[in-house]
Amino acid sequence: MSRGNLQFTIYNLQLDKEMKKTIFLFLFLIFGFTCNPVEAADFSSYYKTIYEFDANGNSFITQEISLVNESPGLFVSEYTLSLNGSSIDKIQAYDSFGPLNVTKTVKDDTTLIKLNFNEKVVGKNKILSFILKYQTKDLAQKKGNLWEISIPKLGKSDDISTYLVVLKVPLSFGKPSYINPKPDKEEKTADFYEISFNKEKLTSMGVLATFGKWQTFSFTLEYELKNEGLDTAVGEISLPPDTVFQDVYYDLLSPLPENVKMDKNGNWIASYLVPAKNKLAIKANGRVNVFASAKKDFPRQKENLDLFIKEDRFWEISNEKIKNIAKNLKTPREIYEFTIKTLSYDKSLINEKVVRKGAVSAIENPNRCLCSEFTDLFIALCRSLDIPARELEGFAYSDNPKIASLKDQDLLHSWPEYFDREKGDWVSVDPTFEKTSGLDYFNSFDMNHFVFVIHGDSSFVPYPAGSYKEDVFKKQVNVSFGEDFSIERQPDYSILRLSPQKLFSLKSSPVNIKIKNNSGYAQYKQSFFLDKPPYFPYEFYFEVLPPFSISEIKSTIKPKENFFDYSLVSLLSFNNQKIEFEQKVISLGLRAGLISGIFVSIMIIMILKSIKSKDKPLT
């Protein structure tokens, strides 16, 4: 984040009219200003800053500033604003006497704005009011589908009595989807969303606001499976799944798997047959929409919460150090704040061989931590207090230079979730991002987190994309902002296998039908129907069918007797669509009739022979 100074030059009339004294206000305005201590409480100040944005992301800043003289012999002569960045233009300033003399100086990547006041306001409690206006292009950025506005924080200063920030965001940006911190006031006018923050909200953190329905990422993932055995073996990979906050669509998965199943944590596990002494390269291309709030219609699994409070590798809840810390904590919020306060993010570790250390090691080495240590400590402390918690691992976009990115290596991000028993749902938090950005990632969550895997009953399996390789330096994960799209979940099923192919009339036989989801996205709440009669049961319901997955329908059938062999054509119906399939019915009645006929014929022949034998004359 850019830095700069905001400076006043004041004169002390009681000592020497030519003696200058400089006050550096403790502000973070526009690009984040350098914090310097005020030399004396000679002035109190009142600020109202309005950021008005146009449809192209240009911002028009208006600062209404009032300086109240707390000393009888001082007056402000100059106002200097130092900003890193050279895109500041159309500067205007004026006080009650009219326009001010404005001097703009650009050196390298720094812009200096100097104002000379028309009036010299002398006397205790006298007020100097002025307005400064300028434009910049650096506050709003279009990132993927979203507009993102970032306003740096206001530093602590007792000399700033009132500080109000108002964002005026055009309706064309879309509805606010994420605002951090929570604004004091939010309203919609004919042309803008107007969002207001006071001094207290901006002292501890800046403003980050996003606008739009969802964020879209495009991704390419590569996997390698190796079989060193002498026989064909089954290998498995994890595919990024749908979650309550994301929808995943696969444009390509090559080669197609034998099956895709969902495990107890909601992960999608694809299975492949890998020939003996061979390797299999797999590639997945797709898109994901990430949402700021939970999808209301997303089916929740019935989970055994006991799985999420047990001890596991990296989550050493029985360790005395963890237990002693947990004694003084009660809520997820307290655990979160303790984690942020205790641990420090050490980016230099990225250049070393990354080894996950676990919660105990995080406590023992608090200054040498990455996201995994923040996550493991939070989870271990939660579980120690019987608060269900789990880890999410995947991609997280950040332009924060303190956070390492995926640009040159497959370095994934991890963050925790805890289960809110009152809400009955999982809540995502990110202590690492809050530690490094200063933004609140406990009360609100952004749309820049893309989940690859969920670790609940195990702290490390399944392995995420980027882990399936022999060469640790090979890049397998590529994620970038994608184009806006929405998933229309049109059913695309086929019957992969039908057994048995032959049935017997009047005999109840089990029937197994394997259906395949041919689409690259999951289908939810799907009902299938067989003909009634002759099938029973004839209605089948699936809560979720992962992409490229195979599911099984089990029924029984008792074909009617037609006294001849025939083809039974049946229908599998779903979503106003039908799949026709055929089974051969072997007539038991026909065969029984034939056998009976043969038997009767034999009996008749035998009777006739017997009668003929009796009628033969004696000799």
C-alpha positions in Angstrom: 0.0 0.0 0.0 1.3 3.4 -0.9 2.5 5.8 1.7 2.7 9.6 2.2 2.6 12.5 4.6 0.0 15.1 5.5 1.6 18.2 6.9 0.6 21.7 8.2 2.9 24.6 8.8 1.9 26.8 11.6 3.2 30.0 13.1 3.7 30.8 16.8 3.0 34.5 17.1 3.9 34.6 20.8 7.5 33.7 20.2 8.5 34.7 16.7 6.4 35.4 13.7 9.0 33.7 11.5 9.4 30.6 13.7 7.8 27.6 12.0 6.4 24.6 13.7 5.3 21.4 11.8 2.4 19.1 12.8 2.1 15.7 11.2 -1.4 14.5 11.6 -1.7 10.8 12.3 -3.8 10.0 9.2 -4.1 7.2 6.6 -5.9 9.0 3.8 -6.4 7.9 0.2 -3.2 5.8 -0.1 -2.2 5.4 3.5 -0.1 8.1 5.0 3.0 7.7 7.1 2.2 7.9 10.8 4.1 10.5 12.8 3.4 11.8 16.3 1.8 15.2 16.8 4.3 17.6 18.5 1.6 19.4 20.5 -2.1 19.4 20.8 -2.3 22.9 19.3 -5.2 22.1 17.0 -8.2 19.8 16.9 -9.6 18.8 13.5 -12.8 17.8 11.8 -12.8 15.9 8.6 -15.5 14.7 6.2 -14.2 12.9 3.1 -16.5 11.9 0.3 -15.3 9.4 -2.3 -17.6 9.5 -5.3 -17.0 6.9 -8.0 -18.1 6.9 -11.7 -19.0 3.8 -13.8 -15.4 3.5 -14.9 -13.9 3.4 -11.4 -12.6 6.9 -11.3 -12.9 8.5 -7.9 -13.6 12.1 -7.1 -12.5 13.0 -3.6 -13.9 16.0 -1.6 -12.3 16.7 1.8 -14.1 19.2 4.0 -11.7 20.1 6.7 -12.0 22.3 9.8 -9.0 23.1 12.1 -9.8 24.5 15.5 -7.1 26.5 17.2 -6.5 25.3 20.7 -3.7 27.9 21.3 -4.3 31.7 21.2 -1.0 32.6 19.4 -1.0 30.1 16.6 -2.3 30.0 13.0 -2.0 27.6 10.2 -0.2 28.9 7.1 0.2 25.9 4.8 -1.2 22.5 4.2 0.9 19.8 2.5 -0.3 16.4 1.3 2.3 13.9 0.2 1.0 10.9 -1.7 2.8 7.9 -3.3 1.4 7.7 -6.8 1.3 10.1 -9.8 -2.3 9.7 -10.9 -3.6 12.6 -8.8 -5.1 15.4 -10.9 -7.7 18.1 -11.2 -6.8 19.5 -7.8 -8.9 22.3 -6.5 -8.9 24.0 -3.1 -10.6 27.0 -1.5 -11.5 28.6 1.8 -14.0 31.2 2.8 -12.0 33.9 0.8 -11.9 31.9 -2.4 -9.6 29.6 -4.3 -6.3 28.7 -2.7 -2.9 28.7 -4.3 -2.1 25.0 -5.1 1.3 23.7 -5.9 1.6 20.1 -7.2 5.0 18.4 -7.4 5.6 14.9 -8.8 8.9 13.2 -8.0 9.3 9.6 -9.0 6.1 8.0 -7.7 5.3 10.6 -5.1 2.9 13.6 -5.5 3.1 16.6 -3.2 0.1 18.9 -2.9 0.8 22.2 -1.1 -1.9 24.7 -0.2 -1.3 28.3 0.9 -4.2 29.7 2.9 -5.8 33.1 2.1 -6.7 33.9 5.7 -4.8 33.7 8.9 -7.1 32.5 11.6 -5.7 33.6 15.0 -7.2 33.0 18.4 -8.3 30.2 20.7 -11.2 28.2 19.4 -11.1 30.0 16.1 -11.8 27.8 13.1 -10.1 27.5 9.7 -12.3 25.7 7.2 -11.3 24.7 3.7 -12.2 22.2 1.0 -9.8 20.2 -1.1 -10.9 18.3 -4.2 -9.0 16.0 -6.5 -9.3 12.9 -8.7 -7.6 9.5 -8.8 -8.0 6.2 -10.6 -6.4 4.0 -7.9 -9.1 3.4 -5.4 -11.5 1.2 -7.4 -10.4 -1.8 -9.4 -12.4 -4.3 -11.5 -11.3 -7.7 -10.4 -13.0 -10.5 -12.3 -16.7 -9.9 -11.9 -16.4 -7.6 -9.0 -15.6 -4.0 -8.4 -13.4 -3.6 -5.3 -12.9 -0.4 -3.4 -10.1 -0.1 -0.9 -9.8 2.9 1.5 -6.8 2.6 3.9 -7.2 3.0 7.6 -7.1 6.2 9.7 -4.3 6.1 12.3 -5.0 6.9 15.9 -4.9 10.6 16.7 -6.4 12.5 19.6 -6.2 15.7 17.5 -8.9 14.3 15.1 -12.1 15.0 16.8 -14.4 13.9 14.0 -13.7 11.9 11.0 -16.4 10.8 8.6 -15.9 8.9 5.3 -18.7 8.6 2.8 -18.5 6.3 -0.3 -20.8 7.1 -3.2 -20.8 4.0 -5.4 -22.7 3.9 -8.7 -25.5 1.4 -9.0 -23.8 0.0 -12.1 -21.2 -1.6 -9.8 -23.9 -4.0 -8.6 -25.2 -4.6 -5.1 -22.8 -4.5 -2.2 -21.7 -8.1 -1.5 -19.0 -7.5 1.0 -18.2 -4.5 3.2 -15.5 -4.6 5.9 -15.9 -3.1 8.5 -19.6 -2.9 8.9 -20.7 0.6 7.9 -22.5 3.0 10.3 -25.0 3.8 7.6 -25.9 2.3 4.2 -28.6 3.5 1.9 -29.6 3.4 -1.8 -30.4 6.6 -3.6 -31.5 7.1 -7.2 -27.9 7.0 -8.5 -25.7 5.6 -5.8 -25.1 3.3 -2.9 -24.1 5.7 -0.1 -22.0 4.0 2.6 -20.7 5.9 5.7 -18.0 5.1 8.3 -17.0 7.1 11.4 -13.6 7.6 13.0 -13.9 4.6 15.4 -14.5 2.2 12.5 -11.5 3.5 10.5 -8.9 3.7 13.3 -8.3 -0.1 13.5 -8.8 -1.0 9.8 -9.4 0.5 6.4 -12.4 -0.1 4.2 -12.7 -3.0 1.8 -15.9 -3.2 -0.2 -16.8 -5.4 -3.1 -19.8 -5.0 -5.4 -21.4 -7.8 -7.6 -23.2 -11.1 -7.2 -20.2 -13.4 -7.1 -16.5 -13.8 -8.1 -15.5 -16.1 -10.9 -12.2 -17.9 -11.2 -11.0 -20.0 -14.1 -8.7 -22.9 -13.2 -6.4 -25.5 -14.7 -5.3 -28.3 -12.4 -2.9 -31.1 -13.3 -2.5 -34.4 -11.4 0.0 -37.3 -11.7 -0.8 -40.8 -10.5 1.9 -43.5 -10.5 1.6 -47.2 -10.1 4.8 -49.0 -9.3 3.0 -52.3 -8.6 2.8 -55.4 -10.9 -1.0 -55.2 -11.2 -3.5 -52.5 -12.3 -4.3 -50.4 -9.3 -7.0 -47.8 -8.3 -5.7 -44.3 -7.8 -7.6 -41.4 -6.4 -7.5 -37.6 -6.7 -9.5 -34.8 -5.1 -11.4 -32.4 -7.3 -12.5 -29.0 -6.0 -16.1 -29.5 -4.8 -19.2 -27.5 -4.5 -19.6 -26.0 -1.1 -22.2 -23.7 0.6 -20.1 -20.8 -0.7 -19.0 -22.0 -4.2 -20.3 -23.6 -7.4 -17.8 -25.5 -9.5 -18.2 -26.3 -13.2 -15.8 -28.6 -15.1 -15.3 -27.8 -18.8 -12.8 -30.7 -19.1 -11.7 -33.6 -17.1 -9.3 -35.8 -19.1 -9.3 -38.7 -19.0 -12.7 -39.3 -17.4 -12.6 -41.2 -14.1 -14.1 -44.5 -13.3 -16.3 -42.7 -10.8 -16.5 -39.6 -8.6 -17.8 -40.0 -5.1 -18.4 -37.5 -2.3 -16.8 -38.4 1.1 -18.2 -37.6 4.6 -16.6 -34.1 4.5 -18.1 -33.1 1.2 -14.9 -33.7 -0.9 -15.2 -35.0 -4.5 -12.9 -38.0 -4.9 -12.3 -39.2 -8.5 -11.0 -42.8 -9.0 -8.9 -44.0 -11.9 -7.4 -47.3 -13.0 -3.7 -47.0 -13.3 -1.9 -49.8 -15.3 1.0 -51.7 -13.7 4.4 -50.0 -13.8 2.8 -46.9 -15.4 1.8 -43.2 -14.8 -1.4 -41.5 -15.5 -1.6 -37.7 -16.2 -4.9 -36.0 -15.5 -6.0 -32.5 -16.4 -9.0 -30.6 -15.1 -10.2 -27.3 -16.6 -13.1 -25.4 -15.1 -14.7 -22.4 -13.5 -16.0 -21.6 -10.1 -18.4 -18.9 -8.7 -17.6 -17.9 -5.2 -20.3 -16.2 -3.1 -20.2 -13.9 -0.1 -23.1 -15.5 1.6 -24.2 -19.1 2.0 -26.4 -20.6 -0.7 -29.9 -21.1 0.8 -30.7 -24.1 -1.3 -27.4 -26.0 -0.9 -28.1 -29.4 0.8 -26.4 -29.8 4.1 -25.0 -33.2 4.9 -26.0 -34.9 8.1 -22.7 -34.7 9.9 -21.4 -36.4 13.0 -19.9 -33.4 14.8 -17.9 -35.7 17.1 -15.6 -36.1 14.1 -14.7 -32.5 14.3 -13.7 -32.3 18.0 -11.3 -35.3 18.1 -7.5 -35.1 18.2 -5.5 -35.6 15.0 -2.1 -35.0 13.7 -1.4 -31.2 13.7 -4.4 -30.7 16.1 -2.9 -31.9 19.4 -5.8 -31.1 21.7 -4.4 -33.4 24.5 -1.1 -31.5 24.7 -0.7 -29.6 28.0 0.2 -26.4 26.3 -2.9 -26.4 24.2 -5.1 -27.4 27.2 -3.6 -24.6 29.4 -4.3 -22.0 26.8 -7.8 -23.2 26.1 -8.7 -22.9 29.8 -8.6 -19.1 29.5 -10.7 -19.0 26.3 -14.4 -19.6 25.8 -15.6 -18.7 22.4 -14.5 -18.9 18.8 -14.0 -15.1 18.8 -11.7 -15.3 21.8 -9.7 -18.1 20.2 -9.5 -16.1 16.9 -8.2 -13.0 18.7 -5.7 -15.1 20.7 -4.4 -16.7 17.5 -3.9 -13.3 15.8 -2.3 -11.7 18.8 0.0 -14.6 19.5 1.3 -15.6 16.0 3.3 -13.7 13.4 3.3 -14.4 9.7 6.8 -15.1 8.4 6.8 -14.8 4.6 10.5 -15.7 4.5 9.5 -19.3 5.2 8.1 -19.6 1.7 11.5 -19.7 0.3 12.4 -22.6 2.5 11.0 -26.1 2.3 7.5 -25.7 3.6 6.9 -28.2 6.4 3.6 -28.1 8.3 4.3 -28.0 12.0 1.0 -28.1 13.8 -0.6 -26.3 16.7 2.0 -27.1 19.4 4.9 -25.9 17.2 3.0 -22.7 16.4 2.8 -22.0 20.1 6.5 -22.8 20.6 7.6 -20.8 17.5 5.0 -18.0 17.3 7.2 -15.7 15.1 7.8 -18.3 12.4 4.3 -19.1 11.1 2.5 -19.5 7.9 -1.3 -19.9 7.2 -1.2 -23.6 8.2 0.0 -22.7 11.7 -2.7 -20.0 12.2 -5.3 -22.5 11.0 -4.0 -25.5 13.1 -3.8 -23.5 16.3 -7.3 -22.1 15.9 -8.7 -25.6 15.2 -6.8 -27.3 18.1 -8.0 -24.7 20.6 -11.6 -24.9 19.3 -11.6 -28.7 19.5 -10.0 -28.6 22.9 -13.2 -26.7 24.0 -15.5 -29.1 22.1 -16.2 -26.6 19.4 -16.3 -28.4 16.1 -13.7 -27.0 13.7 -12.1 -28.1 10.4 -9.6 -26.9 7.8 -10.3 -25.6 4.3 -7.4 -25.6 1.8 -7.3 -24.1 -1.6 -6.6 -20.9 -3.5 -7.0 -17.4 -2.0 -6.5 -14.3 -4.0 -4.7 -11.4 -2.4 -2.8 -8.4 -3.6 -1.3 -8.0 -0.1 2.5 -8.1 -0.6 2.8 -9.8 2.9 1.0 -12.8 1.5 2.9 -15.1 -0.9 1.0 -16.0 -4.1 0.6 -18.9 -6.5 2.5 -17.0 -9.2 5.6 -19.1 -9.3 4.7 -22.2 -7.2 1.8 -24.3 -6.1 1.6 -22.6 -2.7 -2.0 -23.1 -1.4 -3.7 -21.2 1.4 -5.5 -22.7 4.4 -8.1 -21.2 6.7 -10.4 -22.7 9.4 -14.1 -23.1 9.9 -16.0 -23.5 13.1 -19.5 -24.9 13.6 -21.9 -22.4 15.0 -24.4 -24.5 17.0 -26.9 -21.7 17.2 -27.0 -21.1 13.5 -26.5 -24.8 12.8 -23.9 -24.1 10.1 -20.2 -23.7 9.4 -18.6 -20.3 9.6 -15.4 -19.5 7.7 -12.8 -17.2 9.3 -9.2 -16.3 8.2 -6.8 -15.3 11.0 -3.9 -15.2 8.6 -5.5 -12.6 6.3 -6.6 -10.5 9.2 -3.1 -10.6 10.7 -1.6 -9.4 7.5 -4.2 -7.0 6.2 -5.9 -5.6 9.3 -9.3 -6.3 7.8 -12.0 -8.2 9.8 -12.2 -11.8 8.6 -14.2 -13.0 11.6 -17.4 -11.2 11.2 -17.4 -11.1 7.4 -15.8 -13.1 4.6 -14.7 -12.2 1.1 -15.2 -13.9 -2.3 -11.5 -14.6 -2.9 -11.3 -18.0 -1.2 -11.6 -21.0 -3.5 -11.8 -24.3 -1.7 -9.9 -27.3 -3.0 -10.4 -29.8 -0.1 -12.1 -30.0 3.3 -10.2 -31.5 6.2 -12.4 -32.6 9.0 -12.1 -36.2 10.2 -8.4 -36.1 9.0 -6.1 -33.1 9.2 -4.3 -33.8 6.0 -6.2 -36.2 3.6 -7.5 -36.0 1.0 -4.5 -34.1 -0.5 -5.4 -31.0 -2.5 -4.7 -30.3 -6.2 -1.0 -29.4 -6.5 0.1 -32.3 -4.3 0.0 -35.1 -6.9 3.4 -34.9 -8.5 6.9 -36.3 -8.2 8.7 -33.0 -9.1 7.9 -30.7 -6.2 8.9 -27.7 -8.3 6.4 -28.5 -11.1 3.5 -26.1 -11.3 0.2 -27.9 -11.4 -2.2 -25.2 -10.2 -3.2 -22.2 -12.3 -6.1 -19.9 -11.1 -7.1 -16.6 -12.6 -10.1 -14.3 -12.7 -12.7 -15.6 -15.1 -15.6 -14.3 -17.1 -19.0 -14.0 -15.5 -21.2 -17.1 -16.0 -24.0 -18.9 -14.3 -24.6 -22.6 -14.1 -27.8 -23.9 -15.5 -27.9 -27.4 -14.2 -29.5 -29.2 -17.2 -29.7 -33.0 -16.4 -27.6 -35.1 -18.7 -27.8 -38.8 -17.7 -27.2 -42.1 -19.4 -27.7 -45.7 -18.4 -24.2 -47.1 -18.0 -25.1 -50.6 -17.1 -28.3 -52.7 -16.7 -28.6 -56.0 -15.1 -30.0 -58.5 -15.6 -30.6 -58.3 -19.3 -32.9 -61.3 -19.2 -35.9 -61.7 -17.0 -38.4 -64.5 -16.3 -42.2 -63.9 -16.4 -44.1 -64.1 -13.2 -40.8 -64.2 -11.2 -39.6 -61.4 -9.0 -36.1 -60.4 -10.0 -33.7 -57.8 -8.6 -32.8 -55.1 -11.1 -29.7 -52.9 -10.9 -29.4 -49.8 -13.1 -26.2 -47.7 -13.1 -26.7 -44.2 -14.2 -24.0 -41.7 -15.0 -24.0 -37.9 -14.6 -22.4 -36.9 -17.9 -22.3 -33.2 -17.0 -19.3 -31.3 -15.5 -21.3 -30.1 -12.6 -23.2 -31.7 -9.7 -26.9 -32.3 -9.8 -28.9 -31.8 -6.6 -32.2 -33.2 -5.3 -32.8 -35.5 -8.3 -35.8 -37.8 -8.5 -35.9 -40.8 -10.9 -39.0 -42.9 -11.7 -39.4 -46.3 -13.2 -42.6 -47.7 -14.7 -45.2 -48.6 -12.2 -45.9 -51.5 -12.6 -43.9 -53.7 -13.0 -41.1 -52.1 -11.0 -41.1 -51.7 -7.2 -39.8 -49.6 -5.7 -40.3 -47.2 -8.6 -39.2 -43.8 -7.2 -35.6 -42.9 -6.3 -34.2 -39.8 -4.8 -30.6 -38.6 -4.8 -29.5 -35.6 -2.7 -26.4 -35.0 -4.8 -24.8 -36.5 -7.9 -21.2 -35.2 -8.3 -20.0 -34.5 -11.9 -19.1 -37.6 -13.9 -20.4 -39.8 -11.1 -22.1 -43.2 -11.3 -25.0 -43.9 -9.1 -27.1 -47.1 -8.7 -30.8 -47.7 -8.8 -32.0 -50.9 -7.2 -35.5 -52.2 -7.8 -37.4 -55.5 -8.4 -39.6 -56.5 -11.2 -42.2 -59.2 -11.8 -42.9 -59.3 -15.6 -46.4 -60.3 -16.7 -47.0 -63.6 -18.5 -47.8 -63.3 -22.2 -47.1 -66.9 -23.0 -44.5 -65.9 -25.5 -41.0 -64.4 -25.2 -41.1 -60.6 -25.6 -39.0 -57.5 -25.2 -40.0 -55.3 -22.2 -39.4 -51.7 -23.0 -39.3 -49.5 -19.9 -38.7 -45.8 -19.1 -36.4 -44.1 -16.6 -37.9 -40.7 -16.1 -36.4 -37.5 -14.6 -37.0 -33.8 -15.0 -39.5 -34.2 -17.8 -36.9 -36.4 -19.7 -37.0 -40.1 -20.4 -34.4 -42.8 -21.1 -35.7 -45.9 -22.8 -34.2 -49.3 -22.0 -35.0 -52.8 -23.0 -35.0 -56.2 -21.2 -35.7 -59.6 -22.7 -38.6 -61.5 -20.9 -38.5 -65.2 -21.1 -42.0 -66.7 -20.8 -42.2 -69.4 -18.1 -45.8 -69.9 -19.1 -44.8 -70.7 -22.7 -42.2 -73.1 -21.5 -44.5 -74.6 -18.9 -47.1 -75.0 -21.6 -44.7 -76.6 -23.9 -43.5 -79.0 -21.2 -47.1 -79.7 -20.2 -48.0 -80.2 -23.8 -45.2 -82.6 -24.3 -46.1 -84.4 -21.1 -49.7 -84.6 -22.1 -48.8 -85.8 -25.5 -46.5 -88.5 -24.1 -49.3 -89.5 -21.7 -51.8 -89.7 -24.6 -49.4 -91.7 -26.7 -48.8 -94.1 -23.8 -52.6 -94.4 -23.1 -53.3 -95.0 -26.8 -50.6 -97.6 -26.9 -52.0 -99.2 -23.8 -55.5 -99.3 -25.3 -54.2 -100.6 -28.6 -52.4 -103.3 -26.8 -55.6 -104.4 -24.9 -57.7 -104.5 -28.2 -55.3 -106.8 -29.9 -57.0 -110.3 -30.5 -55.7 -113.3 -28.6 -54.1 -116.2 -30.5 
